[in-house]
Amino acid sequence: MLVTSALPYANGPIHIGHLVEYIQTDIWVRFQKLRGHVCHYVCADDAHGTPIMLRAQAEGIAPEALVDRIGREHRADFSAFAVAFDNYHTTHSDENRYYANLIYTRLRAAGHISRRVIRQAYDPVKQMFLPDRFIRGECPRCGAADQYGDSCEACGATYAPTDLRNPVSVLSGVAPEERDSEHYFFQLRDFEPMLRQWIADGSLQPEVRNKLDEWFDAGLQDWDISRDAPYFGFEIPDAPGKYFYVWLDAPIGYLASFRQLCDREGFDFDEFCGPDASAEMYHFIGKDIVYFHALFWPAMLHGADFRTPTAIFAHGFLTVNGQKMSKSRGTFITARTYLDHLDPEHLRYYFAAKLGAAVEDIDLNLDDFVNRVNADVVGKYVNIASRCAAFVDRQFQGRLGPHVEVPELVEDFRIAGEDVALAFEAREYSRALRIVMALADRANQYIDERKPWLIARDPQRADELLAVVTTGLNLFRLLTLYLKPVLPLTAARVEQFLRIAPLTWEARDRLLLAHQVARFEPLLTRVDPKRVEAMVSASRESTDTAAAPAQPQAPVATTQPDAAAIGLETLDRIDLRVAQVVAADYVDGADKLLRLRVDLGGETRTVFAGIRAAYEPAALVGRMVIVVANLKPRKMRFGLSEGMVLAAGGDDGGIWLLAPDSGARPGMRVR
């Protein structure tokens, strides 16, 4: 089987919300391999699109250099979390260009591509057509404010950017103009009968099928697969100045990454991806990209004479402590920040204990995280080995006995593996771990009842003691096998301790008898709540990162009855100016800051602003902001900050930049 995870965008770091999907997929792949199946797991960085182009411009580097750097960071984070891809590639590759062109030209030859002139949003300040996600406005269906130009997060509606009410460009803050441009469209409606049959064959979860029924009822729409220059991506064959929309070549990246693996290892690409493929193909994705994967992707594959997916598995989002991840609360945690403080397998176990097969959000409750990992993994599972190994080492020179004391107990553990396997296969990881921890309780109960520490006091009962601890370590070995997809790093340490070959599913049918083991070393430490607090603190927005105001301090608006009133003379001392952001980038070593270069009408200054939680640098370039222009410059460890950008904040931790109406020019004083 060929298995994929959705491609992370090469425009920022991996965070714990992303890791839900990659850990979920990795567990399933490891289980399949443990059972002896041929299973290839591939992924890639999604490397194209306007945001990457704009960020590279802001950093003064080529887009290729940006995606190469981000790609290295992604690979390092995935490796640290034991996410074991068989191949990890990039969509900006020769393989992806080849398959994007091939699929497009086949669809075109079959009559599934059309061209027509459309009215499109154009930013007159940036002098470019705007991608859907660079336009914000009110949903044309439900009226929700601040929605993207292609879909509404409030009601789930999809629409054309020109349908958006009161739109504004996120690049400049001005209302976009409408201009004509010829675009290329994939005629999705041609594939409705095929899609209905594919869905009926059981390729999707019930929740996803129900959502697709809504889209069918609304009528399938042609899909705009082209974008105008300037754009970082692949130029469409025979269409100068037109580029493939990033969402066309992103899923094709699955095929491209697998092609690279096939070329390296000598696998048969057509056996997995050809129209008559005998292998299976599975995609793990988030629920927010179902539309692309369950409609466009199988239709594109079918129309271009490739196989369609065997199944698509969608998952929900991650909340932390019951709320959306937030930098102000310290719960927007990057993979690297987590790794700086905690063991990656703690998170793998906790996610697995929460994950089922349904499209449901899961919550990382940090208190529950500490308690569950410490109770289950350390208190139950690892405890079995630590309670038995010392006796084997001290009194039997590290050698297990010739038989177990209670064969029927060991047999119960072996048989229970079938239920564990069924749960893993069905992606019901929480059920699998409940079975495993119930077995761990039985193993600890057995040790409690036999009390090897008491038996060890009587030299005449040495054989009895050896049989008890041999039984305990055989039970521990079976539990390790069942937990191996979830805790692969711990399982590897157990294999070294037991001096055994890497565990496979067939190994559960054998006992470990008259066998020499190594000296026991701690396998996994407890979660320290102080380390969790340190992680949250490192992730939380600092209140002292913005430039400090000069004396006298600018007044702070308040509704408190004892707030000191100020006079006009004090207010007049604050020089508020309109400025335009001419460059924006991240600040190395600062999780909360962005470095802005702002034009105050002939004068350019550097301002450090604590707004990274709410804004991507590329989205700020060209935007008008309000700056406190007469603050005393503040020396920070990242450089000199020469002003302060004004923003509003809410109780929920949100940040909203203040900006003048359209028509204001850099240097104007705010009155």
PANU-614901 format. One line per field, with one value per residue (C-alpha): residue number from 1; residue in three letters; x, y, z. Coordinates in steps of 0.001 Angstrom, whole numbers, plus 500000, padded with zeros to 6 digits. Each point is the difference from the previous one (the first is absolute). Example, Ala and Ser with C-alpha at 12.3 -4.5 7.8 and 13.67 -1.06 7.14 Angstrom:
BEGIN
resi = c(1  2)
resn = c(ALA  SER)
x = c(512300  501370)
y = c(495500  503440)
z = c(507800  499340)
This chain:
BEGIN
resi = c(1  2  3  4  5  6  7  8  9  10  11  12  13  14  15  16  17  18  19  20  21  22  23  24  25  26  27  28  29  30  31  32  33  34  35  36  37  38  39  40  41  42  43  44  45  46  47  48  49  50  51  52  53  54  55  56  57  58  59  60  61  62  63  64  65  66  67  68  69  70  71  72  73  74  75  76  77  78  79  80  81  82  83  84  85  86  87  88  89  90  91  92  93  94  95  96  97  98  99  100  101  102  103  104  105  106  107  108  109  110  111  112  113  114  115  116  117  118  119  120  121  122  123  124  125  126  127  128  129  130  131  132  133  134  135  136  137  138  139  140  141  142  143  144  145  146  147  148  149  150  151  152  153  154  155  156  157  158  159  160  161  162  163  164  165  166  167  168  169  170  171  172  173  174  175  176  177  178  179  180  181  182  183  184  185  186  187  188  189  190  191  192  193  194  195  196  197  198  199  200  201  202  203  204  205  206  207  208  209  210  211  212  213  214  215  216  217  218  219  220  221  222  223  224  225  226  227  228  229  230  231  232  233  234  235  236  237  238  239  240  241  242  243  244  245  246  247  248  249  250  251  252  253  254  255  256  257  258  259  260  261  262  263  264  265  266  267  268  269  270  271  272  273  274  275  276  277  278  279  280  281  282  283  284  285  286  287  288  289  290  291  292  293  294  295  296  297  298  299  300  301  302  303  304  305  306  307  308  309  310  311  312  313  314  315  316  317  318  319  320  321  322  323  324  325  326  327  328  329  330  331  332  333  334  335  336  337  338  339  340  341  342  343  344  345  346  347  348  349  350  351  352  353  354  355  356  357  358  359  360  361  362  363  364  365  366  367  368  369  370  371  372  373  374  375  376  377  378  379  380  381  382  383  384  385  386  387  388  389  390  391  392  393  394  395  396  397  398  399  400  401  402  403  404  405  406  407  408  409  410  411  412  413  414  415  416  417  418  419  420  421  422  423  424  425  426  427  428  429  430  431  432  433  434  435  436  437  438  439  440  441  442  443  444  445  446  447  448  449  450  451  452  453  454  455  456  457  458  459  460  461  462  463  464  465  466  467  468  469  470  471  472  473  474  475  476  477  478  479  480  481  482  483  484  485  486  487  488  489  490  491  492  493  494  495  496  497  498  499  500  501  502  503  504  505  506  507  508  509  510  511  512  513  514  515  516  517  518  519  520  521  522  523  524  525  526  527  528  529  530  531  532  533  534  535  536  537  538  539  540  541  542  543  544  545  546  547  548  549  550  551  552  553  554  555  556  557  558  559  560  561  562  563  564  565  566  567  568  569  570  571  572  573  574  575  576  577  578  579  580  581  582  583  584  585  586  587  588  589  590  591  592  593  594  595  596  597  598  599  600  601  602  603  604  605  606  607  608  609  610  611  612  613  614  615  616  617  618  619  620  621  622  623  624  625  626  627  628  629  630  631  632  633  634  635  636  637  638  639  640  641  642  643  644  645  646  647  648  649  650  651  652  653  654  655  656  657  658  659  660  661  662  663  664  665  666  667  668  669  670  671)
resn = c(MET  LEU  VAL  THR  SER  ALA  LEU  PRO  TYR  ALA  ASN  GLY  PRO  ILE  HIS  ILE  GLY  HIS  LEU  VAL  GLU  TYR  ILE  GLN  THR  ASP  ILE  TRP  VAL  ARG  PHE  GLN  LYS  LEU  ARG  GLY  HIS  VAL  CYS  HIS  TYR  VAL  CYS  ALA  ASP  ASP  ALA  HIS  GLY  THR  PRO  ILE  MET  LEU  ARG  ALA  GLN  ALA  GLU  GLY  ILE  ALA  PRO  GLU  ALA  LEU  VAL  ASP  ARG  ILE  GLY  ARG  GLU  HIS  ARG  ALA  ASP  PHE  SER  ALA  PHE  ALA  VAL  ALA  PHE  ASP  ASN  TYR  HIS  THR  THR  HIS  SER  ASP  GLU  ASN  ARG  TYR  TYR  ALA  ASN  LEU  ILE  TYR  THR  ARG  LEU  ARG  ALA  ALA  GLY  HIS  ILE  SER  ARG  ARG  VAL  ILE  ARG  GLN  ALA  TYR  ASP  PRO  VAL  LYS  GLN  MET  PHE  LEU  PRO  ASP  ARG  PHE  ILE  ARG  GLY  GLU  CYS  PRO  ARG  CYS  GLY  ALA  ALA  ASP  GLN  TYR  GLY  ASP  SER  CYS  GLU  ALA  CYS  GLY  ALA  THR  TYR  ALA  PRO  THR  ASP  LEU  ARG  ASN  PRO  VAL  SER  VAL  LEU  SER  GLY  VAL  ALA  PRO  GLU  GLU  ARG  ASP  SER  GLU  HIS  TYR  PHE  PHE  GLN  LEU  ARG  ASP  PHE  GLU  PRO  MET  LEU  ARG  GLN  TRP  ILE  ALA  ASP  GLY  SER  LEU  GLN  PRO  GLU  VAL  ARG  ASN  LYS  LEU  ASP  GLU  TRP  PHE  ASP  ALA  GLY  LEU  GLN  ASP  TRP  ASP  ILE  SER  ARG  ASP  ALA  PRO  TYR  PHE  GLY  PHE  GLU  ILE  PRO  ASP  ALA  PRO  GLY  LYS  TYR  PHE  TYR  VAL  TRP  LEU  ASP  ALA  PRO  ILE  GLY  TYR  LEU  ALA  SER  PHE  ARG  GLN  LEU  CYS  ASP  ARG  GLU  GLY  PHE  ASP  PHE  ASP  GLU  PHE  CYS  GLY  PRO  ASP  ALA  SER  ALA  GLU  MET  TYR  HIS  PHE  ILE  GLY  LYS  ASP  ILE  VAL  TYR  PHE  HIS  ALA  LEU  PHE  TRP  PRO  ALA  MET  LEU  HIS  GLY  ALA  ASP  PHE  ARG  THR  PRO  THR  ALA  ILE  PHE  ALA  HIS  GLY  PHE  LEU  THR  VAL  ASN  GLY  GLN  LYS  MET  SER  LYS  SER  ARG  GLY  THR  PHE  ILE  THR  ALA  ARG  THR  TYR  LEU  ASP  HIS  LEU  ASP  PRO  GLU  HIS  LEU  ARG  TYR  TYR  PHE  ALA  ALA  LYS  LEU  GLY  ALA  ALA  VAL  GLU  ASP  ILE  ASP  LEU  ASN  LEU  ASP  ASP  PHE  VAL  ASN  ARG  VAL  ASN  ALA  ASP  VAL  VAL  GLY  LYS  TYR  VAL  ASN  ILE  ALA  SER  ARG  CYS  ALA  ALA  PHE  VAL  ASP  ARG  GLN  PHE  GLN  GLY  ARG  LEU  GLY  PRO  HIS  VAL  GLU  VAL  PRO  GLU  LEU  VAL  GLU  ASP  PHE  ARG  ILE  ALA  GLY  GLU  ASP  VAL  ALA  LEU  ALA  PHE  GLU  ALA  ARG  GLU  TYR  SER  ARG  ALA  LEU  ARG  ILE  VAL  MET  ALA  LEU  ALA  ASP  ARG  ALA  ASN  GLN  TYR  ILE  ASP  GLU  ARG  LYS  PRO  TRP  LEU  ILE  ALA  ARG  ASP  PRO  GLN  ARG  ALA  ASP  GLU  LEU  LEU  ALA  VAL  VAL  THR  THR  GLY  LEU  ASN  LEU  PHE  ARG  LEU  LEU  THR  LEU  TYR  LEU  LYS  PRO  VAL  LEU  PRO  LEU  THR  ALA  ALA  ARG  VAL  GLU  GLN  PHE  LEU  ARG  ILE  ALA  PRO  LEU  THR  TRP  GLU  ALA  ARG  ASP  ARG  LEU  LEU  LEU  ALA  HIS  GLN  VAL  ALA  ARG  PHE  GLU  PRO  LEU  LEU  THR  ARG  VAL  ASP  PRO  LYS  ARG  VAL  GLU  ALA  MET  VAL  SER  ALA  SER  ARG  GLU  SER  THR  ASP  THR  ALA  ALA  ALA  PRO  ALA  GLN  PRO  GLN  ALA  PRO  VAL  ALA  THR  THR  GLN  PRO  ASP  ALA  ALA  ALA  ILE  GLY  LEU  GLU  THR  LEU  ASP  ARG  ILE  ASP  LEU  ARG  VAL  ALA  GLN  VAL  VAL  ALA  ALA  ASP  TYR  VAL  ASP  GLY  ALA  ASP  LYS  LEU  LEU  ARG  LEU  ARG  VAL  ASP  LEU  GLY  GLY  GLU  THR  ARG  THR  VAL  PHE  ALA  GLY  ILE  ARG  ALA  ALA  TYR  GLU  PRO  ALA  ALA  LEU  VAL  GLY  ARG  MET  VAL  ILE  VAL  VAL  ALA  ASN  LEU  LYS  PRO  ARG  LYS  MET  ARG  PHE  GLY  LEU  SER  GLU  GLY  MET  VAL  LEU  ALA  ALA  GLY  GLY  ASP  ASP  GLY  GLY  ILE  TRP  LEU  LEU  ALA  PRO  ASP  SER  GLY  ALA  ARG  PRO  GLY  MET  ARG  VAL  ARG)
x = c(500000  500948  499173  500266  499444  498953  502917  501073  500344  503606  499306  500404  500820  498225  497829  498220  496755  501748  501438  496575  499874  503600  499984  496638  501332  503343  498324  497856  502962  502171  497188  499674  503743  499966  497431  502282  498243  501900  499151  501634  499433  500783  499532  501471  500077  497313  502363  498018  497689  499867  500651  503334  500910  499203  501801  503100  499862  499690  503050  501947  500587  498841  496868  502101  502304  497035  498347  503342  500566  496460  500225  503084  498223  496924  502075  501844  496766  498328  503068  500110  496364  500851  497792  501713  499365  501362  500454  499602  500184  498891  497369  502582  501649  500551  497759  497137  500344  499886  496845  498241  500585  499038  496734  499092  500723  498051  497029  500239  500189  496916  498030  499898  501806  498286  501101  498080  500528  499065  499759  502671  501098  503041  502016  500850  502614  501885  499187  499056  496972  499076  499773  496796  501662  501331  496510  497855  496408  496480  498663  497408  497896  499918  501509  502812  502711  503726  499735  502391  499299  499266  498185  498244  501270  496672  497523  502285  498819  502322  499823  501928  502030  497878  496959  501516  498306  502072  503293  503430  503493  501976  503182  499160  496713  498360  496874  501053  499048  498376  501940  499656  502336  499793  500067  500027  497332  499701  496449  499206  496373  501171  500886  496895  498849  503517  500318  496636  501031  503418  498367  497449  502853  500825  503024  498933  498896  496256  500513  501936  497405  497293  501997  500520  496275  499515  502441  498317  496621  501392  501444  503648  501831  502855  503323  502334  503420  502025  501606  501544  503598  501716  499689  502409  499094  499918  499042  497099  501064  499274  498712  502737  499492  497485  500904  498443  498065  501858  497085  500342  503615  499946  498210  501926  502950  498915  500722  503202  501387  499151  501591  503243  499808  499331  502972  502248  498815  498861  496286  497321  498215  497080  499318  499009  498831  499157  496409  500212  501903  499789  501267  497919  500348  498922  500052  499896  498777  498415  496292  500627  501362  497385  498624  503292  500752  496569  498806  502753  502752  498195  498426  503409  501517  497178  499936  503776  500001  501425  498458  497725  500670  498911  498845  500455  500180  499135  500637  498882  501906  502004  498983  502142  498319  496663  500756  501501  503786  501148  503399  498784  499082  503162  498073  501077  502959  502439  501514  503414  498818  498378  503214  501991  498047  498309  500406  498388  498607  497942  498067  499795  498390  497581  498824  499541  497976  497646  499757  497199  498763  497398  500540  500105  502090  502247  501135  503443  499209  503397  499103  498449  503065  502285  497766  499198  503536  501409  497267  499833  503409  502187  497792  498523  502084  503628  499386  499634  503559  501512  498296  501412  503319  501894  499431  501098  503164  500981  499024  500128  502832  497614  498694  496295  498624  499059  496249  497295  498012  496524  499872  496275  500543  502607  497625  497259  502376  500873  496355  499141  502349  497282  497712  502888  500692  496376  499949  503218  498829  496761  501976  498297  503213  498287  498283  503289  501695  497124  500478  503767  499698  497444  502598  502650  497687  499761  503772  500502  497290  501821  503253  498198  498455  503231  502148  503418  501661  498799  500856  503530  500610  499934  502945  498012  497436  502455  498353  496609  501360  501595  496703  498107  502339  500342  496215  499953  502571  498211  496806  501998  501410  496506  498844  503044  499025  496477  501299  502762  498024  499326  503310  502612  502946  499132  499444  503499  501437  498028  501368  503521  499226  498532  502733  497510  499556  497496  496569  497580  496420  501043  502208  496948  499688  503362  501161  503274  501532  503518  501094  502667  498817  501973  500176  496783  500179  497101  497869  497847  499875  496915  498596  501135  497196  502650  501281  496480  499730  503359  498808  496854  502014  502390  497030  498089  500101  502168  498610  503378  501082  498490  501934  499562  498465  502114  499212  497403  498150  497208  496595  498262  496261  498040  496471  501074  498410  503318  501788  501837  498637  502456  499874  500343  503509  501068  498264  501644  503427  499363  501023  497803  500856  498721  502704  500241  501667  502676  501561  499176  501752  500331  502457  502407  499773  496695  496742  497813  501674  499995  502560  498277  501524  497509  499924  498835  500014  503617  501431  500373  500241  500323  497312  499781  496356  498586  497394  501380  497078  497580  501893  502275  502767  499045  496458  501261  502097  498294  497549  499274  500417  500031  503351  500964  502774  501506  500909  503551  501780  500385  503049  498877  502112  498688  500830  498761  496227  499143  496289  496862  497279  496512  497726  496871  499718  497090  499396  500442  503580  499255  501998  498660  502225  498601  499990  498679  497315  501085  501463  502272  503663  503207  501065  496513  499435  497116  497733)
y = c(500000  503613  502388  503792  502903  503437  502169  502654  503465  501139  503382  499367  497496  496795  500384  497504  500446  498726  497082  498480  498895  498870  498031  498449  498934  498802  497757  498395  499506  498537  497606  498862  499379  498230  497602  499279  502032  501875  503591  503155  503308  503132  503725  503287  503708  502006  502555  502205  502994  503734  499937  498275  502404  503034  498701  499278  503547  501392  498001  501015  496414  497789  497901  496883  500959  500558  496652  498228  501493  499302  496486  499242  501275  497876  496866  500530  500455  496945  497871  501098  498898  496618  500640  497586  500961  497650  503071  503729  502272  503446  501030  502278  497029  498547  497053  502244  502200  496884  498560  503382  500544  496417  500079  503404  499107  496733  501843  502629  497395  498286  503244  500623  503375  503190  503630  503153  503593  500793  503081  499734  501966  502168  501945  503381  500690  496714  499844  496348  497762  498785  496332  499035  499911  503521  501458  500344  501094  498946  496571  500362  497223  500595  503493  498974  502637  499575  496903  498816  500577  496354  498524  500921  498559  500804  498192  497955  501691  500094  502819  502153  502904  502422  498835  501227  503058  503065  498360  501376  498926  498584  501253  503680  500412  501633  498820  497869  500951  497576  499342  497502  497034  496759  496923  496235  497830  496332  498888  498135  499467  497568  497572  500063  496441  498665  501817  498755  496427  500431  501361  497159  497476  500948  502222  502635  500337  500561  503625  500728  498279  502153  503156  498941  499435  503679  501007  497719  501486  503512  498989  499334  503062  500299  500451  502855  498329  502968  503043  503082  501115  500899  496570  497418  496683  498121  501791  498348  498343  502192  502812  502626  502028  497530  497700  496929  500894  498576  497694  498284  498939  499502  496607  498998  500285  496642  498368  501989  499020  496355  500219  501138  497066  497577  501294  499664  496583  498364  499732  499719  503359  498698  497197  502706  502923  498683  499470  496252  500308  496932  501823  502247  503768  501917  503718  501426  503619  502677  500630  503486  498673  497343  501996  499767  496390  498419  501809  501553  497485  496731  501713  501217  496556  498212  502471  499700  496162  499491  497935  501663  499778  496866  502211  503462  500323  503441  501155  502990  502923  500277  502207  500599  500204  500078  503065  500860  500136  503465  501650  502389  497022  498129  497148  500628  497670  499272  496569  501415  501748  496768  498069  502536  499013  496589  496478  499595  496586  501545  501912  496987  497984  502738  500644  496271  499732  502654  498968  497984  499400  502790  503544  501496  502737  498890  501989  500139  500724  500641  498816  496838  499589  499914  497668  497563  499558  499601  497574  497885  499988  500285  498835  496980  498976  500878  499069  496327  499829  501957  497719  496821  500924  500673  496435  498533  502065  499583  496402  498284  501857  501392  496674  499184  496663  496958  500446  502467  499439  500656  498992  500686  503646  500432  498331  502466  502852  498375  499497  503582  501109  499223  502623  502453  499341  500521  503322  501244  498898  501957  503048  499635  500735  501012  496604  498214  501781  499278  496295  500253  501881  497487  497308  502064  500149  496199  499667  502321  498172  496721  501464  501499  496635  498011  502592  499104  502294  497642  496812  501340  499886  496194  498414  496738  501678  501140  497921  501410  503540  499405  498699  503041  502626  498052  500083  503731  500814  497845  501924  503231  498863  499427  503398  501565  498334  501420  503473  500021  501949  502707  499960  498910  501630  498364  496680  500242  500499  496991  497892  500986  499199  496608  499399  498985  500734  502741  498758  498869  498824  496357  500425  499912  496261  499315  500175  501483  497177  499109  503264  502497  503607  503192  502057  501990  503729  502463  499787  503109  502742  501567  503259  502815  502592  502686  499115  500386  503403  500982  498941  502095  502939  499725  499975  502849  503499  502155  503294  501670  499309  503103  503237  501847  503481  503034  502392  501300  496764  499879  499850  496641  499939  498496  499771  499743  502727  500979  500522  503311  502424  501820  503347  500885  501257  496522  498340  502429  498832  496564  500002  497452  499547  498005  497627  497344  496651  499583  496814  497478  496897  497628  500672  497164  498979  501788  498086  503084  502744  501114  502462  502695  502629  502850  503067  503159  502155  500238  498531  496260  498470  496555  499035  496738  499079  497219  498988  496713  498110  501623  500929  498369  502363  499683  501150  503257  501287  503033  500396  503369  500147  502578  500607  501884  501986  501899  497127  499866  497238  496845  497756  496349  496897  499637  503580  503572  500605  503512  500255  498083  498613  500365  496985  499061  496934  497941  497855  496919  500973  501217  502808  502515  502616  503526  501562  503165  500033  499643  503198  500733  500399  499197  502892  501366  500888  498265  502607)
z = c(500000  499410  502850  500082  502364  498792  498958  502528  498506  499633  501564  503714  502752  500916  503107  502226  498074  496875  501945  500651  496369  499607  503241  499083  496603  501322  502590  497296  497667  502767  500898  496375  499773  503359  498544  497070  497310  497291  500866  498628  501783  497985  500424  498795  500681  498200  498504  497595  500163  500577  503793  499475  497195  502169  503070  497948  498636  503523  501086  496915  498866  497148  500606  499382  502866  502308  499287  500312  503465  501198  498575  502087  503115  499279  499470  503280  501957  498480  500667  503643  500422  498428  496976  497626  496386  497391  497826  500619  496963  498835  497484  498377  498309  496546  500857  501026  496928  497807  501566  500221  496288  499171  501939  498586  496379  500299  501484  497279  497240  501427  499919  503755  499903  498871  499703  500619  500990  503589  502136  502628  503048  499358  502563  498447  502678  499649  496268  500012  499831  503450  500999  501768  503402  499604  499932  503114  500293  500912  499032  497199  501547  503765  500261  502380  500086  499289  497809  497300  496337  499223  502979  503236  503261  501666  497716  497724  496795  496973  497471  497551  501455  497999  501992  503268  501507  500917  499018  500884  499012  502908  498298  499856  501858  496994  498228  497026  496484  497566  496812  497166  499668  498028  502232  499625  501629  500876  499232  503188  499023  497280  502793  502172  499089  500563  503345  501219  499235  501622  503150  500020  499984  503617  499450  502513  503617  500588  501081  496802  497803  501542  499263  496396  499607  500863  497270  497476  500871  499495  496614  499174  498715  497519  501779  499104  499775  498714  501556  498433  500253  502254  501609  501394  498419  496701  496802  498175  496712  496980  502222  500563  503166  501429  502886  501556  503136  502985  500826  496642  500385  503801  500040  496901  502380  501441  496647  499530  503401  499375  496543  501619  502423  497135  498031  503044  501198  496758  500860  497314  499865  497933  502492  502488  497837  496547  498766  500708  503296  502208  503079  502264  500447  503121  500786  503546  500003  502190  499704  498607  496691  499286  497043  498103  500856  499692  496853  497897  500730  499095  496971  498785  500481  498224  497122  499505  500078  503493  502782  502556  503765  501825  502875  501470  503785  501383  503562  502058  501451  503215  502891  503074  503389  498195  497877  496647  500146  501033  500178  502677  502202  499104  498391  496409  500428  497202  499645  500833  503160  501164  499313  501998  503121  499703  498652  496549  500922  502777  497331  497694  502776  501036  496453  499426  503207  498575  496341  498465  496465  500016  498720  503483  501587  502839  503011  501554  503632  501516  503509  498596  497775  503036  501992  497214  498703  503494  501053  496848  498379  503089  502858  498231  496992  500833  503630  499049  498684  502874  502557  498429  498412  503218  501236  496665  500063  503668  500667  496624  498256  497435  498733  499738  501127  497869  500478  501035  503165  498591  496297  499787  500987  497296  497539  500933  499180  496670  499021  500984  497253  497463  501530  500123  496316  499004  501825  498396  496560  500439  501248  503386  501869  503222  500110  499299  502892  502363  499272  500499  503293  501280  499279  501805  503031  499938  499803  502963  501917  499392  501326  503010  500826  499615  501844  498565  502553  502735  498107  499493  503774  499976  498121  499789  497747  497343  497246  500930  499903  496597  498585  501325  498554  496742  499752  500727  497331  497418  500688  499699  496670  498595  501220  498318  496730  500220  500871  497402  497335  502607  501921  497431  501783  503315  498235  498521  503500  501240  497153  501070  503632  499099  497392  497346  496326  499097  501013  497290  500334  499652  503093  502240  499333  501653  503611  501191  502068  501207  498453  501034  500450  500563  503162  500348  499377  500336  496870  500246  502600  501529  498692  502265  500371  500340  496537  498639  501640  498524  496533  500317  501265  497061  497612  501606  498604  502171  501253  499835  496424  498412  500060  503280  499780  500768  502862  500316  499347  497449  501696  500238  499313  502858  501307  503620  502183  501551  496688  499953  497421  497737  498284  496335  500624  501090  497090  497592  501084  498459  496353  498240  496328  497048  498763  497305  500644  497328  501390  502696  501216  502921  502809  500676  503628  500663  499762  500475  497965  496391  498627  497932  497738  499801  497742  501840  496877  498912  503216  500497  503472  501545  502502  501949  500562  502151  497391  498681  501556  497588  496851  497443  498827  496327  500742  501522  497117  498454  502862  501609  503788  502788  501698  503174  498358  502946  502298  501231  498021  502024  499824  499877  499672  496461  498968  500443  499990  498806  500721  500870  497748  501498  500317  501905  502181  501262  503057  497814  499200  496478  498391  497449  498397  499846  496531  498327  497338  496385  498621  502932  499073  501892  502225  500685  503631  501779  501626)
